[in-house]
Amino acid sequence: MTMMLLGLGGSWIAVFGKIAAASYYVIALSSFVVLAAWVVSYRRGSMMRLKWWLGGTTALTLLAWVVVANEARINDFLIMQM
């Protein structure tokens, strides 16, 4: 809705629809990359410097999993609010 209000028409929505279809793969890949970052940080001994960044990226990745897993419920809730 926000994209439509900003003047981005149906072609942009179609692009995001294709990305949304691959959301499980994208989030799985990002989860793997975050896990690899934790491992590399631990092995190099730079955990103290990077713990806040890694914690933030882990939290955002977990939030993405929650949103994707509950997408139908979120959509139903938002439709009820209209």
C-alpha positions in Angstrom: 0.0 0.0 0.0 2.8 2.4 0.9 4.5 1.7 -2.4 1.4 2.5 -4.3 1.0 5.7 -2.4 4.5 6.6 -3.4 3.7 6.1 -7.0 5.3 2.7 -7.5 2.8 0.7 -9.5 2.0 -2.9 -10.2 5.3 -3.7 -11.9 7.2 -3.2 -8.6 4.7 -5.3 -6.8 5.2 -8.1 -9.3 9.0 -7.9 -8.7 8.5 -8.2 -4.9 6.0 -11.1 -5.4 8.8 -13.1 -7.1 11.2 -12.3 -4.2 8.5 -13.2 -1.7 8.2 -16.6 -3.4 11.8 -17.3 -2.6 11.7 -15.9 0.9 12.4 -19.2 2.6 15.6 -19.7 0.6 16.8 -16.1 1.2 16.2 -16.3 4.9 17.8 -19.8 5.1 20.9 -18.4 3.3 21.1 -15.4 5.5 20.8 -17.6 8.6 23.7 -19.7 7.3 25.8 -16.5 6.7 25.0 -15.2 10.2 26.0 -18.6 11.7 29.2 -18.6 9.7 29.9 -15.0 10.9 29.6 -16.2 14.6 31.9 -19.1 13.9 34.6 -17.0 12.2 34.3 -14.3 14.8 34.8 -16.9 17.6 37.8 -18.6 15.9 39.6 -15.3 15.2 39.0 -14.1 18.7 37.1 -11.0 17.7 33.9 -11.9 19.5 34.2 -9.0 22.0 34.3 -6.4 19.2 31.6 -7.9 17.1 29.1 -9.3 19.6 26.7 -6.4 19.3 26.7 -6.5 15.5 26.3 -10.2 15.4 23.6 -10.1 18.1 21.7 -7.5 16.0 22.0 -9.5 12.8 20.9 -12.6 14.6 17.9 -10.8 16.1 16.9 -9.4 12.7 17.2 -12.9 11.1 15.1 -14.4 13.8 12.5 -11.6 13.3 12.4 -12.4 9.6 11.8 -16.1 10.4 8.9 -15.1 12.7 7.3 -12.9 10.1 7.6 -15.4 7.3 6.3 -18.2 9.6 3.3 -16.1 10.7 2.6 -14.3 7.4 -1.0 -15.6 7.1 -1.8 -14.5 10.6 -0.2 -11.1 10.2 -2.2 -10.6 6.9 -5.4 -11.6 8.6 -4.8 -9.2 11.5 -4.0 -6.3 9.1 -7.1 -7.0 7.0 -9.2 -7.0 10.2 -7.8 -3.6 11.1 -8.9 -2.0 7.8 
